[in-house]
Amino acid sequence: MSSVLRPAVPGQDPYLEPSHRETSTESAAAPVPEPEVPVKGVSRISAAYRPISSHLAITPPVSVVIPAMNEAENLPYVFKTLPDWIHEVVLVDGNSSDNTVQVARELWPDVKVVKQVGKGKGDALISGFAACTGDIIVMVDADGSADGQEIVSYVSALVSGADFAKGSRFANGGGTDDMTPIRKFGNWVLCSVVNAKFGARYTDLCYGYNAFWKHCLDKITLDCTGFEIETLMNIRVVKAGLRVQEVPSHEYLRIHGVSNLSAVRDGLRVLRVILKEKGVSRAERRREAALNLRIPRGEVS
């Protein structure tokens, strides 16, 4: 079992070997001192591990990054779905003209607000990543299209061995309420090009609900400012040889307001990113697989 993943069994100390948890007849006769408890009423396992379900607990702190601009009406729906065990929420405010920041502070008093200096979703995410203190970073949109309750699936994929947990609306169990036929076709074409050029096995490309270990940022360079940053990340984690696992995700309709996404304009920007990136040859893929059989390039499981 992973060193950061343990059954959430109340009162069970994961640091003790099984033999130490078994009480012999001889030792049962003598009083056993209570373990030191850091916080009154909290056991060692509760202090060291964050329970994320009735049978699962983790140690890595999780940061959630939410880029937002004029999303005050949507934030109540977004924050309502966020699990209470996450370490921090980082809201990147893109110079909103409404009360986005005020609403965020009312909903999550400890929210960390980052004022965006530049423009674009990519710039906002890069600013948010820099402000994170957690070991795991989760990207969540502020329009209400993402279900925060899915975060547990992303985190589970990461603590089970993945470097990058990539949301997919077209993996088995995923879905979308927000894509027109032309957008679905465009996404399929772009995804197919990325798979062919970089040796990935993605089922979805242009989707912003992802999670990753923070150390991944040391291995990929993020240097774009628009919606295409999601595609750039998907490409560069593959080129860096990081282990990718797709997580089925359902995309809902934006609740309030109008999206700034333009299918044609942003689709062309995504295409330019794909064409600009140097591809991974078949020979390079074979060499990478031979050097690291356990973590093949662009693995999707």
KOLTORBA-603799 format. One record per residue (C-alpha): x, y, z; residue in three letters; residue number from 1. Coordinates in steps of 0.5 Angstrom, whole numbers. Example, Ala and Ser with C-alpha at 12.3 -4.5 7.8 and 13.67 -1.06 7.14 Angstrom:
residues 2
+-------+-------+-------+------+-----+
!     x !     y !     z ! code ! pos !
+-------+-------+-------+------+-----+
!    25 !    -9 !    16 !  ala !   1 !
!    27 !    -2 !    14 !  ser !   2 !
+-------+-------+-------+------+-----+
//
This chain:
residues 301
+-------+-------+-------+------+-----+
!     x !     y !     z ! code ! pos !
+-------+-------+-------+------+-----+
!     0 !     0 !     0 !  met !   1 !
!     2 !     7 !    -1 !  ser !   2 !
!     6 !    11 !     4 !  ser !   3 !
!     1 !    16 !     4 !  val !   4 !
!    -5 !    12 !     3 !  leu !   5 !
!    -8 !     8 !     9 !  arg !   6 !
!   -15 !     5 !    11 !  pro !   7 !
!   -18 !    10 !    15 !  ala !   8 !
!   -19 !     6 !    21 !  val !   9 !
!   -21 !    10 !    28 !  pro !  10 !
!   -16 !     9 !    33 !  gly !  11 !
!   -11 !     5 !    29 !  gln !  12 !
!    -4 !     7 !    29 !  asp !  13 !
!    -1 !     6 !    22 !  pro !  14 !
!     6 !     8 !    24 !  tyr !  15 !
!     6 !     1 !    28 !  leu !  16 !
!     8 !    -6 !    25 !  glu !  17 !
!     2 !   -11 !    26 !  pro !  18 !
!     5 !   -15 !    31 !  ser !  19 !
!     6 !    -8 !    36 !  his !  20 !
!    -2 !    -8 !    35 !  arg !  21 !
!    -3 !   -15 !    37 !  glu !  22 !
!    -4 !   -15 !    45 !  thr !  23 !
!    -1 !   -21 !    48 !  ser !  24 !
!    -4 !   -25 !    54 !  thr !  25 !
!     2 !   -22 !    58 !  glu !  26 !
!     2 !   -15 !    56 !  ser !  27 !
!    -5 !   -15 !    57 !  ala !  28 !
!    -4 !   -16 !    64 !  ala !  29 !
!     0 !    -9 !    65 !  ala !  30 !
!    -3 !    -3 !    64 !  pro !  31 !
!    -1 !     0 !    57 !  val !  32 !
!     1 !     8 !    57 !  pro !  33 !
!    -4 !    12 !    52 !  glu !  34 !
!     0 !    14 !    46 !  pro !  35 !
!     2 !    22 !    46 !  glu !  36 !
!    -4 !    26 !    43 !  val !  37 !
!    -2 !    32 !    39 !  pro !  38 !
!    -9 !    35 !    40 !  val !  39 !
!   -14 !    34 !    45 !  lys !  40 !
!   -19 !    29 !    43 !  gly !  41 !
!   -15 !    28 !    37 !  val !  42 !
!   -11 !    21 !    35 !  ser !  43 !
!    -5 !    20 !    32 !  arg !  44 !
!    -8 !    18 !    26 !  ile !  45 !
!   -13 !    23 !    26 !  ser !  46 !
!    -7 !    28 !    26 !  ala !  47 !
!    -3 !    25 !    21 !  ala !  48 !
!    -8 !    23 !    16 !  tyr !  49 !
!   -14 !    27 !    13 !  arg !  50 !
!   -20 !    22 !    12 !  pro !  51 !
!   -23 !    23 !     5 !  ile !  52 !
!   -28 !    18 !     6 !  ser !  53 !
!   -31 !    13 !    11 !  ser !  54 !
!   -25 !     8 !     9 !  his !  55 !
!   -19 !    12 !     6 !  leu !  56 !
!   -15 !    17 !     9 !  ala !  57 !
!    -9 !    21 !     6 !  ile !  58 !
!    -3 !    25 !     8 !  thr !  59 !
!    -1 !    30 !     3 !  pro !  60 !
!    -4 !    37 !     3 !  pro !  61 !
!    -9 !    38 !    -3 !  val !  62 !
!    -9 !    45 !    -6 !  ser !  63 !
!   -15 !    47 !   -10 !  val !  64 !
!   -14 !    53 !   -15 !  val !  65 !
!   -20 !    56 !   -18 !  ile !  66 !
!   -19 !    62 !   -23 !  pro !  67 !
!   -25 !    67 !   -23 !  ala !  68 !
!   -27 !    73 !   -26 !  met !  69 !
!   -34 !    76 !   -25 !  asn !  70 !
!   -36 !    69 !   -22 !  glu !  71 !
!   -40 !    71 !   -16 !  ala !  72 !
!   -46 !    68 !   -18 !  glu !  73 !
!   -43 !    61 !   -19 !  asn !  74 !
!   -38 !    61 !   -13 !  leu !  75 !
!   -44 !    58 !    -8 !  pro !  76 !
!   -45 !    52 !   -13 !  tyr !  77 !
!   -37 !    51 !   -13 !  val !  78 !
!   -35 !    52 !    -6 !  phe !  79 !
!   -41 !    47 !    -4 !  lys !  80 !
!   -38 !    41 !    -7 !  thr !  81 !
!   -31 !    42 !    -5 !  leu !  82 !
!   -29 !    37 !     1 !  pro !  83 !
!   -28 !    40 !     8 !  asp !  84 !
!   -21 !    36 !     8 !  trp !  85 !
!   -18 !    40 !     3 !  ile !  86 !
!   -12 !    44 !     5 !  his !  87 !
!   -13 !    50 !     2 !  glu !  88 !
!   -17 !    54 !    -3 !  val !  89 !
!   -13 !    59 !    -8 !  val !  90 !
!   -18 !    63 !   -12 !  leu !  91 !
!   -14 !    67 !   -17 !  val !  92 !
!   -19 !    74 !   -19 !  asp !  93 !
!   -18 !    76 !   -26 !  gly !  94 !
!   -20 !    83 !   -24 !  asn !  95 !
!   -27 !    82 !   -23 !  ser !  96 !
!   -32 !    88 !   -23 !  ser !  97 !
!   -37 !    84 !   -19 !  asp !  98 !
!   -36 !    82 !   -11 !  asn !  99 !
!   -33 !    75 !   -13 !  thr ! 100 !
!   -28 !    76 !    -8 !  val ! 101 !
!   -33 !    78 !    -2 !  gln ! 102 !
!   -37 !    72 !    -4 !  val ! 103 !
!   -31 !    67 !    -4 !  ala ! 104 !
!   -29 !    70 !     3 !  arg ! 105 !
!   -36 !    69 !     6 !  glu ! 106 !
!   -36 !    62 !     3 !  leu ! 107 !
!   -29 !    60 !     5 !  trp ! 108 !
!   -26 !    64 !    10 !  pro ! 109 !
!   -19 !    62 !    10 !  asp ! 110 !
!   -19 !    62 !     2 !  val ! 111 !
!   -13 !    65 !    -1 !  lys ! 112 !
!   -14 !    70 !    -6 !  val ! 113 !
!    -9 !    72 !   -11 !  val ! 114 !
!   -10 !    78 !   -15 !  lys ! 115 !
!    -8 !    77 !   -23 !  gln ! 116 !
!    -3 !    81 !   -26 !  val ! 117 !
!    -4 !    79 !   -33 !  gly ! 118 !
!   -10 !    76 !   -37 !  lys ! 119 !
!   -12 !    70 !   -39 !  gly ! 120 !
!   -14 !    63 !   -36 !  lys ! 121 !
!    -7 !    60 !   -37 !  gly ! 122 !
!    -4 !    66 !   -33 !  asp ! 123 !
!    -9 !    66 !   -28 !  ala ! 124 !
!    -7 !    58 !   -27 !  leu ! 125 !
!     0 !    60 !   -27 !  ile ! 126 !
!    -1 !    65 !   -21 !  ser ! 127 !
!    -5 !    60 !   -17 !  gly ! 128 !
!     0 !    54 !   -18 !  phe ! 129 !
!     6 !    59 !   -15 !  ala ! 130 !
!     1 !    61 !    -9 !  ala ! 131 !
!     0 !    53 !    -7 !  cys ! 132 !
!     3 !    50 !    -1 !  thr ! 133 !
!     0 !    43 !    -2 !  gly ! 134 !
!     3 !    37 !    -5 !  asp ! 135 !
!    -3 !    36 !    -9 !  ile ! 136 !
!    -6 !    41 !   -14 !  ile ! 137 !
!   -13 !    41 !   -17 !  val ! 138 !
!   -15 !    45 !   -22 !  met ! 139 !
!   -23 !    47 !   -22 !  val ! 140 !
!   -27 !    52 !   -26 !  asp ! 141 !
!   -31 !    57 !   -23 !  ala ! 142 !
!   -37 !    57 !   -27 !  asp ! 143 !
!   -40 !    51 !   -24 !  gly ! 144 !
!   -39 !    46 !   -29 !  ser ! 145 !
!   -34 !    41 !   -25 !  ala ! 146 !
!   -37 !    37 !   -19 !  asp ! 147 !
!   -32 !    38 !   -13 !  gly ! 148 !
!   -34 !    31 !   -10 !  gln ! 149 !
!   -30 !    28 !   -16 !  glu ! 150 !
!   -23 !    31 !   -13 !  ile ! 151 !
!   -23 !    24 !    -9 !  val ! 152 !
!   -22 !    20 !   -15 !  ser ! 153 !
!   -17 !    25 !   -17 !  tyr ! 154 !
!   -13 !    25 !   -11 !  val ! 155 !
!   -14 !    17 !   -10 !  ser ! 156 !
!   -11 !    16 !   -17 !  ala ! 157 !
!    -5 !    21 !   -15 !  leu ! 158 !
!    -3 !    17 !    -8 !  val ! 159 !
!    -4 !    10 !   -12 !  ser ! 160 !
!     2 !    12 !   -17 !  gly ! 161 !
!     0 !    17 !   -22 !  ala ! 162 !
!     4 !    24 !   -23 !  asp ! 163 !
!    -2 !    27 !   -27 !  phe ! 164 !
!    -9 !    25 !   -26 !  ala ! 165 !
!   -13 !    28 !   -32 !  lys ! 166 !
!   -20 !    29 !   -32 !  gly ! 167 !
!   -24 !    26 !   -38 !  ser ! 168 !
!   -31 !    27 !   -41 !  arg ! 169 !
!   -30 !    21 !   -46 !  phe ! 170 !
!   -27 !    16 !   -41 !  ala ! 171 !
!   -32 !    10 !   -39 !  asn ! 172 !
!   -36 !    14 !   -33 !  gly ! 173 !
!   -35 !    21 !   -36 !  gly ! 174 !
!   -40 !    25 !   -39 !  gly ! 175 !
!   -41 !    32 !   -41 !  thr ! 176 !
!   -48 !    37 !   -42 !  asp ! 177 !
!   -44 !    43 !   -45 !  asp ! 178 !
!   -41 !    41 !   -51 !  met ! 179 !
!   -44 !    42 !   -58 !  thr ! 180 !
!   -43 !    37 !   -64 !  pro ! 181 !
!   -38 !    41 !   -67 !  ile ! 182 !
!   -34 !    42 !   -61 !  arg ! 183 !
!   -34 !    35 !   -59 !  lys ! 184 !
!   -31 !    33 !   -67 !  phe ! 185 !
!   -26 !    39 !   -66 !  gly ! 186 !
!   -24 !    36 !   -59 !  asn ! 187 !
!   -23 !    29 !   -62 !  trp ! 188 !
!   -19 !    31 !   -68 !  val ! 189 !
!   -14 !    35 !   -64 !  leu ! 190 !
!   -14 !    29 !   -59 !  cys ! 191 !
!   -12 !    25 !   -64 !  ser ! 192 !
!    -7 !    29 !   -67 !  val ! 193 !
!    -4 !    29 !   -60 !  val ! 194 !
!    -4 !    22 !   -59 !  asn ! 195 !
!    -1 !    21 !   -66 !  ala ! 196 !
!     5 !    26 !   -65 !  lys ! 197 !
!     7 !    25 !   -58 !  phe ! 198 !
!     5 !    18 !   -56 !  gly ! 199 !
!    -1 !    19 !   -51 !  ala ! 200 !
!    -7 !    15 !   -51 !  arg ! 201 !
!   -12 !    21 !   -49 !  tyr ! 202 !
!   -19 !    20 !   -50 !  thr ! 203 !
!   -20 !    28 !   -48 !  asp ! 204 !
!   -16 !    34 !   -49 !  leu ! 205 !
!   -19 !    40 !   -48 !  cys ! 206 !
!   -21 !    40 !   -41 !  tyr ! 207 !
!   -19 !    44 !   -35 !  gly ! 208 !
!   -21 !    39 !   -29 !  tyr ! 209 !
!   -14 !    36 !   -27 !  asn ! 210 !
!   -10 !    34 !   -21 !  ala ! 211 !
!    -2 !    33 !   -20 !  phe ! 212 !
!     3 !    33 !   -15 !  trp ! 213 !
!     6 !    40 !   -15 !  lys ! 214 !
!    13 !    37 !   -16 !  his ! 215 !
!    11 !    36 !   -23 !  cys ! 216 !
!    12 !    44 !   -24 !  leu ! 217 !
!    19 !    43 !   -24 !  asp ! 218 !
!    19 !    38 !   -30 !  lys ! 219 !
!    14 !    42 !   -35 !  ile ! 220 !
!    15 !    49 !   -37 !  thr ! 221 !
!     8 !    53 !   -37 !  leu ! 222 !
!     9 !    59 !   -42 !  asp ! 223 !
!     2 !    61 !   -45 !  cys ! 224 !
!    -3 !    65 !   -42 !  thr ! 225 !
!   -10 !    63 !   -45 !  gly ! 226 !
!   -15 !    57 !   -45 !  phe ! 227 !
!    -9 !    53 !   -49 !  glu ! 228 !
!    -5 !    52 !   -42 !  ile ! 229 !
!    -9 !    45 !   -41 !  glu ! 230 !
!    -7 !    42 !   -48 !  thr ! 231 !
!     0 !    45 !   -46 !  leu ! 232 !
!     0 !    41 !   -40 !  met ! 233 !
!    -3 !    35 !   -43 !  asn ! 234 !
!     3 !    35 !   -48 !  ile ! 235 !
!     9 !    37 !   -43 !  arg ! 236 !
!     7 !    32 !   -38 !  val ! 237 !
!     7 !    26 !   -43 !  val ! 238 !
!    14 !    29 !   -46 !  lys ! 239 !
!    17 !    29 !   -39 !  ala ! 240 !
!    15 !    22 !   -38 !  gly ! 241 !
!    11 !    23 !   -33 !  leu ! 242 !
!     5 !    18 !   -31 !  arg ! 243 !
!    -1 !    20 !   -33 !  val ! 244 !
!    -8 !    17 !   -31 !  gln ! 245 !
!   -15 !    19 !   -34 !  glu ! 246 !
!   -20 !    20 !   -29 !  val ! 247 !
!   -28 !    20 !   -31 !  pro ! 248 !
!   -31 !    26 !   -30 !  ser ! 249 !
!   -38 !    29 !   -32 !  his ! 250 !
!   -38 !    37 !   -34 !  glu ! 251 !
!   -44 !    40 !   -33 !  tyr ! 252 !
!   -47 !    47 !   -36 !  leu ! 253 !
!   -45 !    53 !   -34 !  arg ! 254 !
!   -50 !    56 !   -28 !  ile ! 255 !
!   -50 !    63 !   -29 !  his ! 256 !
!   -46 !    68 !   -34 !  gly ! 257 !
!   -43 !    67 !   -41 !  val ! 258 !
!   -37 !    63 !   -42 !  ser ! 259 !
!   -31 !    67 !   -45 !  asn ! 260 !
!   -29 !    61 !   -49 !  leu ! 261 !
!   -29 !    61 !   -57 !  ser ! 262 !
!   -29 !    55 !   -61 !  ala ! 263 !
!   -26 !    57 !   -67 !  val ! 264 !
!   -21 !    62 !   -64 !  arg ! 265 !
!   -19 !    58 !   -58 !  asp ! 266 !
!   -19 !    52 !   -62 !  gly ! 267 !
!   -14 !    55 !   -67 !  leu ! 268 !
!   -10 !    57 !   -61 !  arg ! 269 !
!   -10 !    50 !   -59 !  val ! 270 !
!    -8 !    47 !   -65 !  leu ! 271 !
!    -2 !    52 !   -66 !  arg ! 272 !
!     1 !    50 !   -59 !  val ! 273 !
!     0 !    42 !   -62 !  ile ! 274 !
!     4 !    44 !   -68 !  leu ! 275 !
!     9 !    48 !   -64 !  lys ! 276 !
!    11 !    43 !   -60 !  glu ! 277 !
!    17 !    38 !   -62 !  lys ! 278 !
!    14 !    31 !   -63 !  gly ! 279 !
!    16 !    25 !   -60 !  val ! 280 !
!    19 !    20 !   -65 !  ser ! 281 !
!    17 !    12 !   -65 !  arg ! 282 !
!    25 !    11 !   -63 !  ala ! 283 !
!    25 !    16 !   -57 !  glu ! 284 !
!    18 !    12 !   -55 !  arg ! 285 !
!    22 !     5 !   -55 !  arg ! 286 !
!    28 !     8 !   -52 !  arg ! 287 !
!    24 !    11 !   -46 !  glu ! 288 !
!    20 !     4 !   -45 !  ala ! 289 !
!    26 !     0 !   -45 !  ala ! 290 !
!    29 !     5 !   -40 !  leu ! 291 !
!    23 !     5 !   -36 !  asn ! 292 !
!    18 !    -1 !   -37 !  leu ! 293 !
!    14 !     1 !   -30 !  arg ! 294 !
!    12 !     8 !   -32 !  ile ! 295 !
!    11 !     8 !   -40 !  pro ! 296 !
!    11 !    15 !   -43 !  arg ! 297 !
!     4 !    18 !   -43 !  gly ! 298 !
!     1 !    12 !   -40 !  glu ! 299 !
!    -7 !    12 !   -39 !  val ! 300 !
!   -10 !     7 !   -34 !  ser ! 301 !
+-------+-------+-------+------+-----+
//
